[in-house]
Amino acid sequence: MIKGKLLVFSAPSGSGKTTIVRHLLAQPDLNLEFSISCTTREPRGEEVHGKDYYFISWDEFKKHIKAEDFVEWEEVYTDNFYGTLKAEVERIWALGKHVIFDIDVAGGLRIKSKFPNETLAVFVKPPSVDELKRRLKQRSTESEDKINMRIAKASVELATAPQFDTIIKNYDLDVAKEDAYKLVKDFINKD
Ligand code: 5GP
């Protein structure tokens, strides 16, 4: 494989997209590798540098912007920057694998517009904003303020769903995982 495919999973925080992405990564037949993003936010819980994210300073992040190293980047939340390095996509393609992204909706749509033929852009839809709130509180890795910031953003993000190639409803996690598996399998087997 010279160039693999790009599988983008985007959704409001708390929609379950990370769980779905992890499930797909655990399926060896899909031959996927996770795109590790750069972020300026602090590590949470058990997160590891170089596995979950490349945790970098704002100065380093700025240098990457200036050098045009990013395929896309966003200030996802105030003062919290996230971006995908071109080198990350190239690293994964060089392994002969497909790239799977867990990124916000704006970043997801940008990847799709840069690589329209190679990308499947999937929107993961939560049952409701109330359910999102419940999941974020249950996760309890963030302060009340940060949770409220994520919820405020969710309504704006939900409105972008029709711009994606496809929508997966995450009302029942097992069903959503199976739907995601079938979608990805079909897409990577296409020509
Ligand atoms: P978290 O702080 O919960 O890990 O991520 C916050 C949001 O940023 C999530 O929606 C996550 O998918 C998104 N995100 C992670 N990496 C990137 C990236 O490289 N680019 C963009 N645009 N969003 C990202």
Boltz pocket constraint, residues with backbone or C-beta under 6 A from the ligand:
constraints:
  - pocket:
      binder: B
      contacts: [[A, 9], [A, 11], [A, 12], [A, 13], [A, 37], [A, 38], [A, 41], [A, 72], [A, 73], [A, 74], [A, 76], [A, 82], [A, 83], [A, 84], [A, 102], [A, 103], [A, 104], [A, 105], [A, 106], [A, 107], [A, 108]]
      max_distance: 6.0
